[in-house]
């Protein structure tokens, strides 16, 4: 005995054991738990609930019963799992926002669209809905196979007769091992019409069937976008569409509006949706939402989004579609058990499998009824014969010892069959009347007609289909309902305007030479002294203007970098604060300086940026080439490539396309040479290009490059402290890359060198502020100095010996407004 037991011990690796056991477990949960059958569209737990409730007589025409009783029956007889899983399945079958045609009616709290849990099963009552009777009709007529239940004490069906295509009508959702399913609900009428067409035209294409089934029909309604996704799903079982809420805009008093949501996407939690929209309002992610209210009641769903006066309702709605569950993507994953195997199934395959199931069910029912009719016909024939020789029959029965002897005597003497003899001896005396003979003859005639009809159905497939058509058309007529979901061909692309996200506001933006950036409200700016801008004494303002939060801001550094910021993303500071340094968000060199900044209303400017470097390169680059990329927040983009480490960008200017042919480049070197030529001579090149030669420098370098029309004046400040005002026209136009002409008189001893150049504008009077390395400041009115020719060196305005060397030379408007 010990040896026998020992021989049954097997040595197996853990991998083999785990793999084999998990394979068996997976097979079980795929076939017996999470996926619906393609024929009746039910998972095993749902099928067991419906069958058990039907078996208990808990049907639509009878009173409700406690849910706990039904759950107990299902658990005790058919589904040996936890009561919570059974009750959850029962509740879902009763929820009108989950199923297109609920299979169970429930009294009490069965949950809500807000995700509220149902009441405990001891409080709720349930019964089968009327349409459930169509799922179970004829189940007692041997229409489906039965198998023993888990403890072999009862029998349960492997599938329900399902007299309507439940898999499509109510859909399915579930997750098993390696498989998941997501089949949307459909309209019963459309599905039945497609089935009837397929019955008549077995070779029907998907396009033919979609003439009837336009797409899913969700119980919560909504708008479905993307016919291409539906076609793909109905072909392969997988597809993606967009499902959005149904909304309308209502006008209120005071030029205000409100967005009213009356239908939300399928399986979206309404309470969470409302909370999310209200969070967007509270966090001011978009401007314009005044209040969010859930006004849903017994009349139906109604979520109100009240807007502020003159708010952009279309833009706000688009933002909500994009950022909340007012619009979701619905992914078809139509997996069902077909012939005991999980398969991705399309529309035609589902309808074909269902039609085959109906033919099987109707055939088996007809065979059952034919057998019953033949048995009854046999009995009726025996009764008619017995009544025709009634006296003899009575005499024989009276002469018999007991019932069994009477039956044997009837069989022996009158050639009755066993069944006929049983019917005769069981006959009640009142049936021995003349009227009963007539009734039996009428019944025999009726049975003969039925038998003939049943035999015709079984022998003729067209007659079989005619029966199915008649029955399913009656169901369609009885339970038909209007389509709830609107289907649109194309998925609408959501464009969210910046105005929706940002409150338009005028602000003062400043960027300094050392790289400090900030924006301040007009209130903060006007409440402060203009000079209290928070900058260090050695720093200077490069840009300071009042612009709008919807504008776009470009910053250029002397290393050829471009930094982009939407104005609303520039950090907000009080005017007296220093602001945020650019290096805190973007990697810059320690010695890198800001040289220019420009603000634009939009990113569709027609024009070019002009770049010029200290070592003599120049180029034009189209605005479109400097548009910001996805990484603009964390890295600078290149505006111009510098050919050497010592070179520096000294000028950036923006010129509109219409002005390019009217402008001249005016380059001035440190050694006192000036060159003027048309801007159109400078080629347009990409952002990463180094440009072309601006001027023949020899051993010199460029101090300034200006864009002029030829009628302007310039102010020149030399290293010796001399200032000279000169007409641009003093330098005649020539061509690019030349040496140019002298604009200062060359001295043999301690010659003047150009340190700073400023463009002087007659229409915008300005003073020139000079700062020295000894922190002395000299305010200069350039128009108090005479105009000099090319050969003059101007007049001294700084005593460098006592006041220091000039380090800064900026134009300041005379009547500076706050």
Secondary structure by P-SEA (a helix, b strand, c coil): caaaaaaabbbbcaaaaaaaaaaaaaaaaaccccbbbccccccaaaaaaaaaaaaaccccccccccaaaaaaaaaaccccccaaaaaaaaaaaacccccccccccccccccccccccccccccbbbbbcaaaaaaccccccccbbbbbccccccccccccccccccccccccccccccbbbbbbbbbaaaaaaaaaaaaacccccaaaaaacccccccccccccccaaaaaaaaacccbbbbbbcbbbbbbbcccbbbbbbccccccccaaaaaaaaaaaaaaccccccccccccccccbbbbbbccccccaaaaaaaaaaaccccbbbbbbbcccccccccccccaaaaaaaaaaaaaaaaaaaaaaaaaaaaaaaaaaaaaaaaaaaaaaaaaaaaacccaaaaaaaaaaaccccaaaaaaaaacccccccaaaaaaaaaaaaaaaaaaaaaaaaaacaaaaaaaaaaaaaaaaaaccccccbbbbccbbbbbbbccccccbbbbbbbbccccccccccaaaaaacccccccccccccccccccccccbbbbbbcccbbbbbbccccccccccccccccccccccccccccccbbbbbccccccbbbbbbccccccccccccccccccccccbbbbccccccccccccbbbbbcccccccbbbbbbcccbbbbbbbcccbbbbccccccccccccccccccccccccccbbbbbbcccbbbbbbbccccccccccccccccbbbbccccccccbbbbbbccbbbbbbbbccccbbbbbcccccccccccccccccccccccccccbbbbbbccccc
